[in-house]
C-alpha cells in the first residue's frame, strides 16, 4: 500500500520526543496562560538561570521552592541544561499534574530549549539570514492558516500571541542570541516592550481571530526590532515557533532540516553514522548502534560514550548539537572520540589512543580506553523489524520486534511472517516495547494482518476532513495465535495496534500500561523557506470507543519490566536525558540473544504463546 496523504499532510501517530532518525530533535511545547510581567520585576542580566525567567513569565513571585522536583529542575536551569530541565519537568508534571509551578517552569524550559535547538540548526540560521520581515510574516500567516484549518480544537489565538512575546523576551536576554545579532537590551527597553504587549493584547481573550494575530505580531515584532535591534525576521520567527509549540505537547515548528529528516525517517533511511545517543551530562552515551551502519562496522557498541566530535568535547553538548555534527554529506568523515571499557574492538581508522581510569556507578575503578576513529558518513537503512527469531522451535514460538511504524513496516512484516511460517511458526510474540509510534496508516495495515473484521481505530478532529473510521478486511488475514508486548514507552501508533488487538479479542497483551498519547499529527510543508509544521489534527479512539490520551492501553497480564541505561532507558534515579534516534535494545532482545538481562515480560509472553499453541 502506498503512503497515504490526507488533506495535504502526512498523518503521524507517534511520540515526538522519540525521533526516529539521528538528526531529528523534535520540540514538544506546552503553553501556559501566565500573564506578562513588567520588566521592573525582572532581575538584572546575568543572574542565575534558575530565577531569571520566573518573574518574566508571571507577575506573582514564585512560591517557596520546597518541592524536590522543582528544586532539581531549577538546578538544571542554573546549569543552562534547558533540554534536560524540560524533560525533568515533563515527568514531574505527569506525576503532579495539578502543580501550576511545575507547568510554568516547564514552559519556560521549553521556550529556552526551543531557542537553543533552532539556533543549533544550520538550516534555521540560514532562514533567519535570508528572510526579511515581510517574508517571515508571510510564513507566520501561512502557519496560522494551517492551524485554523486543521488544528484539532479551536486555537487560543491570544495565548499564542502572548507566548510569542515571552519567547521574544527570552531571546532578547539570551547572551548568544544577543551576540549573534548585536542586540543590546536594558531594563527600560524591556519595560517598554512589556507595556506595548499589554497595551495591544492585555489578556489572552483580547485576540480572537487570525487577522488580529497577524496584525499584532507584525506590530510587536517591529517594536522589538526598534527597541532591541537585530533583524526583524529573527523576532517574527520567535512568534512563529512559540505559536506552534504553544498549541499542545505534540505540535511543533519544523526547520527545513527537520522537515527533510521527517520524510527521510518515514522512508526508513538517513545519512549519518547510525547511532542513537542520549546525554549523561559528561558525554554522549551510545544507546543503540543500527546493524550494518558505519558505526557498527567501526566496532561501536551500546554503552560506549562519545567524548568528542571533530575534536570538540561533548560534555556540554546537547544531543541536537551532536546530531548536527554527526550527520552530513554522504562520504564525508567524522572524527569521533570514543570512551569504552572494552579493549581492541574498534575497526575504524585510529588516530589517537589513550587509557584512563573512570569510576563506575558503584564507585569501583575500571579501565576505559579512549580512541579517536575516522568514520565515513553513509546512507543508513533503518530496519523496520528487528530480532526476528524462532525462540522455541519445538513449540513453534516466533518473535519479532517492531521498533517503529514506518512506510515499509507492513510489507516487511508480511514477508517476515511467510518466512517464519516456512520455519514452523505456530504462534507469534510481537514486541512493541519502546516503540514510539510512526505512521498511522502503517499501524492500521499491521492490525489488518491479524484482524479479519470489525473496527481498527477512529479519528476525530475539529474539521470533518479529519474524521476517519478504519476497518479490517477478511483478505490476507493471519490467524496465528498472537501475544503483544507493550510498556510505558509504547506510544501512539503502538497503542492503536495494541488497543485494536485487545478490543477485537485477537491476542493477549503482556507488559505494562502504555504511554497514553491518543492524538494524530499531520506534517505540513510550508511554501516559505522550506520549513514546515507538525500539527495535532485529530484524536483517536479504540474500536470500542475508548480514548487513549492520558489513559494508555492496559495489558491483559501485567509484568513490570525493570529497565536500565543499558536498555536505552533511564533508571528511576538517573538524570533526565533527551534521546535522539531509535530507542536501544530492551531486555527482551538481550534475553533472546543470550544476554544477562532478565526479561520477565518476554518469558511470560513466550510461555503464553506456548500454551496458545498447545491449546489449538
C-alpha positions in Angstrom: 0.0 0.0 0.0 1.3 3.4 -0.9 1.9 6.1 1.8 -1.4 7.7 2.5 -1.5 11.5 2.4 -4.6 13.2 3.9 -5.5 16.9 3.4 -2.1 17.6 2.0 -0.2 16.3 5.1 1.3 13.1 6.2 -0.5 11.7 9.2 1.7 10.5 12.0 0.9 8.8 15.3 4.0 8.7 17.4 5.7 10.5 20.3 7.8 13.4 19.1 10.2 13.1 22.0 11.5 9.8 20.5 12.5 10.8 17.0 13.5 8.1 14.5 16.5 9.5 12.7 19.7 10.6 14.2 19.4 14.2 13.1 15.9 14.9 14.3 15.3 16.6 17.6 11.6 17.3 17.8 10.1 20.0 20.0 7.2 19.3 22.2 6.0 22.5 23.9 3.2 23.2 26.4 1.5 26.6 26.5 0.6 28.4 29.7 -1.8 31.2 30.4 0.6 33.2 32.6 0.4 37.0 32.5 3.1 39.2 31.0 5.1 40.9 33.7 6.6 44.4 33.8 10.4 44.3 33.5 10.8 46.1 36.8 10.2 42.7 38.3 12.9 41.1 36.2 16.4 40.6 37.7 19.4 42.2 36.2 21.2 40.4 33.3 23.5 37.7 34.5 21.5 36.4 37.5 21.1 32.7 37.9 19.2 30.9 35.2 17.1 29.3 37.9 15.2 32.5 38.6 15.8 34.9 35.7 12.5 34.0 33.9 10.2 33.2 36.8 9.1 36.8 37.0 9.4 37.4 33.3 6.7 34.9 32.7 4.4 35.6 35.7 3.7 38.6 37.8 3.5 36.7 41.0 6.6 35.8 42.9 7.5 32.1 42.6 6.2 30.3 45.7 8.7 28.9 48.2 10.6 26.1 46.5 10.0 23.3 48.9 9.3 20.6 46.3 12.2 18.4 45.4 11.2 18.2 41.7 11.1 21.9 41.4 14.5 22.3 43.1 16.0 19.7 40.9 14.6 21.4 37.8 15.9 24.8 38.9 19.4 23.4 39.3 19.3 22.1 35.8 18.2 25.6 34.6 21.0 27.2 36.6 23.4 25.0 34.6 21.8 26.1 31.4 20.7 22.5 30.7 17.3 23.6 29.3 16.5 20.4 27.4 17.2 18.3 30.5 15.2 20.7 32.6 12.2 20.4 30.2 12.4 16.5 30.3 12.6 16.7 34.1 9.6 19.0 34.4 7.6 16.9 31.9 8.0 13.8 34.1 7.2 15.9 37.2 4.0 17.3 35.6 2.9 13.8 34.7 3.3 12.8 38.3 1.9 16.0 39.8 -0.4 17.4 37.2 -2.1 20.0 39.4 1.1 21.8 40.4 1.0 25.1 38.4 4.5 26.0 39.4 5.9 23.0 37.6 3.8 23.8 34.5 5.2 27.3 34.4 8.8 26.1 34.8 8.1 23.5 32.1 7.0 26.2 29.6 10.0 28.4 30.5 12.4 25.5 29.9 10.7 24.6 26.6 11.0 28.2 25.4 14.7 28.2 26.2 15.3 24.8 24.7 13.4 25.8 21.6 15.7 28.8 21.1 18.8 26.7 21.6 17.7 23.9 19.3 16.7 26.2 16.5 20.0 28.2 16.5 22.0 25.0 16.6 20.3 24.1 13.3 22.2 25.4 10.3 19.0 25.5 8.1 17.2 27.7 10.7 20.1 30.1 10.9 20.0 30.4 7.1 16.3 31.1 7.3 16.8 34.0 9.6 19.6 35.4 7.4 17.7 35.1 4.2 14.1 36.1 5.1 13.2 39.7 5.6 10.5 40.8 7.9 7.8 40.7 5.2 8.6 37.1 4.2 8.8 36.0 7.8 5.3 37.5 8.4 4.2 35.6 5.3 5.4 32.4 6.9 3.6 33.3 10.1 0.3 33.9 8.2 0.6 30.7 6.3 1.1 28.7 9.5 -1.8 30.4 11.2 -3.9 29.4 8.2 -2.9 25.8 8.6 -3.7 26.0 12.3 -7.1 27.5 11.6 -8.0 24.8 9.0 -6.6 21.7 10.6 -5.9 22.0 14.3 -7.9 19.6 16.5 -9.6 22.3 18.6 -10.3 26.0 18.4 -6.9 27.7 18.5 -6.3 30.1 21.5 -5.1 33.0 19.4 -4.5 35.4 22.2 -2.5 32.9 24.3 -0.3 32.1 21.3 0.5 35.8 20.6 1.4 36.4 24.2 3.5 33.3 24.4 5.4 34.6 21.4 6.0 37.8 23.3 7.6 35.7 26.1 9.8 34.0 23.6 10.9 37.4 22.3 11.9 38.4 25.9 13.8 35.1 26.4 15.7 35.6 23.1 16.5 39.2 23.8 18.0 38.2 27.2 20.0 35.3 25.7 23.7 36.1 25.5 24.3 34.0 22.4 21.3 35.5 20.6 22.4 39.0 21.6 25.9 38.4 20.4 24.8 36.9 17.1 22.6 39.9 16.2 24.3 42.7 18.1 21.2 43.0 20.4 21.6 45.3 23.4 18.8 45.1 26.0 18.2 47.3 29.0 15.5 47.1 31.7 14.0 50.3 30.2 13.7 48.7 26.8 12.2 45.5 28.2 9.8 47.6 30.2 8.7 49.5 27.1 8.2 46.2 25.2 6.1 44.7 28.0 4.0 47.8 28.1 3.4 47.6 24.4 2.4 43.9 24.7 -0.1 44.7 27.5 -1.5 47.6 25.5 -2.1 45.7 22.3 -3.0 42.3 23.9 -4.0 43.0 27.5 -5.0 39.3 28.0 -5.5 36.1 26.2 -9.1 36.8 25.4 -8.3 40.1 23.6 -7.2 38.3 20.4 -9.9 36.2 18.8 -9.0 35.9 15.1 -6.2 35.1 12.7 -6.3 38.6 11.3 -5.9 40.1 14.7 -3.0 37.8 15.4 -1.2 38.7 12.2 -1.6 42.4 12.8 -0.4 42.2 16.4 2.6 40.1 15.6 3.6 42.5 12.9 3.4 45.4 15.3 5.2 43.6 18.2 8.0 42.3 16.0 8.6 45.8 14.6 8.6 47.2 18.2 11.1 44.6 19.3 13.4 45.4 16.3 13.1 49.1 17.0 13.9 48.7 20.7 16.4 45.9 20.7 18.0 45.9 17.2 18.6 42.8 15.2 16.8 41.6 12.1 13.1 41.8 12.0 12.8 38.2 10.8 14.5 36.9 14.0 11.8 38.4 16.1 8.9 37.3 13.8 10.3 33.7 13.9 10.2 33.7 17.7 6.5 34.3 17.4 6.3 31.5 14.8 8.0 28.9 16.9 6.2 29.9 20.1 2.8 29.8 18.5 3.0 26.3 17.0 4.8 25.0 20.1 2.1 26.5 22.4 -0.7 24.6 20.9 -0.1 21.3 22.7 2.6 18.8 23.7 3.0 17.4 20.2 2.7 20.3 17.7 5.9 22.0 16.7 7.6 24.2 14.1 10.0 22.2 11.8 13.1 23.8 10.4 14.0 22.9 6.8 16.5 20.2 8.0 14.0 18.8 10.5 11.3 18.6 7.8 13.7 16.7 5.5 14.5 14.4 8.3 10.9 13.6 8.9 10.4 12.4 5.4 13.7 10.5 5.4 12.6 8.7 8.5 9.3 7.8 7.0 11.2 6.1 4.2 13.5 4.5 6.8 16.8 6.0 5.9 19.1 8.9 6.6 22.8 9.9 6.1 24.9 9.6 9.2 26.8 7.1 11.4 23.8 5.1 12.6 23.8 5.5 16.3 21.2 6.5 18.9 22.5 8.9 21.6 21.5 10.2 24.9 23.3 12.7 27.1 24.5 11.6 30.5 26.0 15.0 31.4 29.6 14.1 30.9 29.5 12.5 27.4 27.1 11.2 24.9 26.0 7.7 25.6 25.5 5.4 22.6 22.2 3.6 23.4 22.0 1.7 20.1 24.0 1.0 17.0 22.0 0.3 13.9 23.0 -3.0 12.4 25.1 -2.7 9.2 25.7 1.0 9.7 29.1 2.8 9.6 29.2 2.9 13.4 28.5 -0.9 13.6 31.3 -1.6 11.1 33.7 0.6 13.1 33.0 -1.6 16.2 31.0 0.9 18.2 28.5 -0.7 20.7 25.8 0.3 23.0 27.3 1.5 26.3 30.3 3.3 24.6 30.5 7.0 25.1 31.3 9.7 22.6 33.5 12.2 24.4 34.4 14.4 21.3 33.3 15.0 17.8 35.8 16.5 15.4 37.9 17.5 18.4 35.0 19.3 20.2 34.2 17.9 23.6 30.7 16.6 24.1 30.4 17.2 27.8 28.3 20.3 27.4 26.8 19.4 24.0 23.1 18.7 23.6 22.0 15.7 21.6 20.7 18.0 18.9 24.1 19.6 18.5 25.8 16.2 18.4 23.3 15.0 15.8 24.0 18.1 13.7 27.8 17.3 13.9 27.5 13.6 13.2 25.2 13.9 10.2 26.4 15.4 7.0 27.1 14.7 3.3 27.4 11.1 2.3 31.1 10.2 2.0 32.3 12.8 4.5 34.4 11.9 7.5 33.5 12.4 11.2 36.3 12.2 13.8 34.7 10.5 16.8 36.5 10.1 20.1 35.1 7.1 21.9 35.4 6.1 25.6 34.9 2.4 26.2 35.6 -0.2 28.9 36.2 -2.7 26.0 39.7 -3.1 24.5 40.8 -3.8 21.0 37.3 -3.9 19.5 37.3 -0.9 17.2 37.7 -1.3 13.4 37.7 2.4 12.4 40.9 4.3 11.5 42.6 5.1 14.8 44.3 8.4 15.1 44.7 8.6 18.9 44.6 6.1 21.7 44.7 6.8 25.4 43.8 4.9 28.6 42.3 6.4 31.7 40.6 5.3 34.9 36.9 6.1 35.3 34.7 5.4 38.3 31.5 3.4 37.6 28.2 4.0 39.4 29.2 1.7 42.3 32.4 3.7 42.9 34.7 0.9 41.7 37.5 1.6 39.4 37.6 0.3 35.8 40.0 1.0 33.0 38.5 2.7 29.9 40.1 3.0 26.5 39.7 6.3 24.7 40.2 6.1 21.0 39.5 8.5 18.1 38.1 7.0 15.0 37.5 8.2 11.4 34.1 7.1 10.4 32.6 7.7 7.0 29.1 9.0 6.8 26.8 6.9 4.7 23.2 6.3 3.8 21.8 4.3 6.7 18.9 2.0 6.1 16.9 1.7 9.3 15.3 -1.7 9.6 11.5 -1.7 10.3 11.7 -5.0 12.1 14.3 -6.4 14.4 15.4 -9.6 16.2 13.3 -11.9 14.0 13.6 -15.3 15.7 12.1 -18.7 16.3 12.6 -18.7 20.1 11.1 -22.1 20.7 11.5 -24.4 17.8 9.7 -27.3 19.5 6.5 -25.3 20.1 6.9 -23.1 17.1 7.0 -19.8 19.0 8.3 -16.9 16.8 9.4 -13.4 18.0 9.5 -10.1 16.1 10.3 -6.7 17.4 8.7 -3.6 15.7 10.8 -0.6 16.7 8.7 2.0 14.8 5.9 2.1 12.3 7.4 3.4 9.1 6.5 3.2 5.4 8.0 -0.3 4.8 6.8 -1.9 8.1 3.7 -3.6 6.7 5.5 -5.0 3.6 8.4 -6.2 5.7 6.3 -7.9 8.2 4.3 -9.7 5.5 7.5 -11.2 4.1 8.8 -12.0 7.5 5.6 -13.8 8.5 5.9 -16.0 5.4 9.5 -16.8 6.3 8.6 -17.6 9.9 5.7 -19.8 8.7 8.1 -21.8 6.5 10.3 -22.3 9.6 7.5 -23.7 11.6 5.8 -20.7 13.3 2.7 -21.8 15.3 2.4 -18.7 17.5 3.9 -15.2 17.4 5.2 -12.7 20.0 5.1 -9.2 18.6 7.2 -6.8 20.7 6.1 -3.1 20.7 8.0 -2.1 23.8 9.8 1.2 23.4 8.0 1.8 20.1 7.1 5.5 20.0 4.7 5.1 17.1 5.1 6.3 13.5 2.7 6.4 10.5 -1.0 6.0 11.3 -1.6 4.0 8.1 1.3 1.6 8.9 -0.3 0.7 12.3 -3.7 0.2 10.6 -2.1 -2.1 8.0 -0.5 -4.2 10.7 -3.7 -4.6 12.6 -5.4 -5.6 9.4 -3.0 -8.5 9.0 -4.3 -10.1 12.2 -7.9 -8.9 12.5 -10.4 -10.1 9.8 -13.4 -7.9 10.6 -14.5 -5.0 12.8 -13.1 -1.7 13.7 -9.4 -0.8 14.0 -9.3 2.8 15.0 -11.4 6.0 14.7 -10.0 9.5 14.4 -12.0 12.7 15.2 -10.9 16.3 14.6 -12.4 19.8 14.6 -12.6 19.5 10.8 -14.8 16.9 9.3 -12.0 16.1 6.9 -10.0 14.6 9.9 -12.8 12.1 10.8 -12.0 8.5 9.6 -13.1 5.1 10.6 -10.6 2.4 9.7 -12.0 -1.2 9.5 -10.4 -4.6 9.0 -10.7 -6.8 5.9 -11.0 -10.5 5.6 -8.5 -10.9 2.8 -4.9 -11.7 3.8 -5.6 -12.3 7.5 -3.0 -14.3 9.5 -4.8 -16.4 12.1 -1.6 -17.3 14.1 -2.1 -17.0 17.9 -0.7 -13.6 18.9 0.9 -12.2 22.0 1.8 -8.4 22.1 4.4 -6.9 24.4 3.9 -3.3 25.5 5.3 -0.9 28.1 5.2 2.7 29.2 7.2 3.7 26.2 4.8 2.1 23.7 3.0 5.1 22.3 0.6 6.4 19.7 0.6 4.1 16.7 1.7 1.3 19.0 -1.3 2.0 21.1 -3.6 1.9 18.1 -2.3 -1.6 17.4 -2.5 -2.8 21.0 -6.0 -1.4 21.6 -7.3 -2.9 18.3 -5.9 -6.3 19.2 -7.4 -6.0 22.7 -10.9 -4.8 21.7 -11.2 -7.4 18.9 -10.0 -10.1 21.3 -7.4 -11.1 18.8 -4.5 -11.7 21.1 -3.1 -11.3 24.6 -1.3 -8.1 25.8 1.5 -8.5 28.2 3.7 -5.9 30.0 2.9 -2.5 31.4 0.4 0.2 30.7 1.3 2.1 27.5 2.3 5.8 27.3 -1.1 7.3 26.6 -0.7 9.5 23.5 -4.0 9.5 21.7 -3.6 12.1 19.0 -2.6 12.2 15.4 -0.3 14.8 13.9 -0.1 16.0 10.3 3.1 17.2 8.7 2.5 20.3 6.6 5.3 21.6 4.4 5.3 25.4 4.1 5.9 27.4 0.9 8.3 29.7 2.7 12.0 28.8 3.2 11.4 25.0 3.1 10.1 25.0 6.7 7.1 23.0 8.0 4.9 22.4 10.9 3.7 19.4 12.9 0.0 19.9 14.0 -2.2 17.8 16.1 -5.2 17.3 13.8 -7.3 14.6 15.5 -7.7 12.4 18.5 -8.0 8.6 18.1 -10.2 6.1 19.8 -10.1 2.3 20.1 -12.6 0.1 18.3 -14.7 0.0 21.5 -14.7 3.8 21.6 -12.1 4.2 24.4 -9.9 7.3 24.4 -6.1 6.7 24.6 -4.9 10.2 25.6 -3.6 10.3 29.2 -5.1 6.8 29.7 -3.0 4.4 27.7 -3.7 0.8 27.0 -3.7 -1.7 29.9 -2.3 -5.2 29.3 -4.2 -8.3 30.0 -1.2 -9.6 32.0 0.8 -7.0 33.9 4.5 -7.6 34.1 6.5 -4.6 35.0 10.0 -4.8 33.5 12.8 -3.0 35.4 14.9 -1.0 32.9 18.4 0.4 32.9 20.6 2.6 30.9 21.8 -0.5 29.1 18.3 -1.0 27.8 18.3 2.5 26.4 16.0 3.8 29.1 16.6 5.6 32.4 16.8 4.2 35.9 14.3 5.8 38.2 17.1 7.9 39.8 19.1 8.6 36.7 19.3 12.1 35.3 16.8 13.2 32.7 18.0 13.0 29.1 17.0 13.6 25.5 17.0 10.7 23.2 17.9 11.1 19.5 17.1 8.3 17.1 15.8 4.9 17.9 15.5 3.6 21.4 18.0 1.0 22.3 17.5 -2.8 22.7 15.4 -3.8 25.6 16.0 -6.7 27.9 13.8 -8.7 25.6 16.4 -8.6 22.8 19.3 -9.2 25.3 17.5 -12.3 26.6 16.8 -13.6 23.0 20.5 -13.1 22.2 21.6 -14.9 25.3 22.5 -11.8 27.3 22.4 -11.5 31.0 19.5 -9.1 31.3 16.4 -10.8 32.7 13.2 -10.2 30.9 10.2 -11.5 32.9 7.7 -10.0 30.4 9.3 -11.8 27.5 9.4 -15.1 29.4 5.7 -14.7 30.3 4.9 -13.9 26.6 6.8 -17.0 25.4 5.0 -19.2 27.9 1.7 -17.7 27.0 2.4 -18.3 23.3 3.3 -21.9 24.1 0.0 -22.5 25.8 -1.8 -21.0 22.8 0.0 -23.4 20.5 -0.8 -26.5 22.5 -4.4 -25.4 23.1 -5.1 -25.3 19.3 
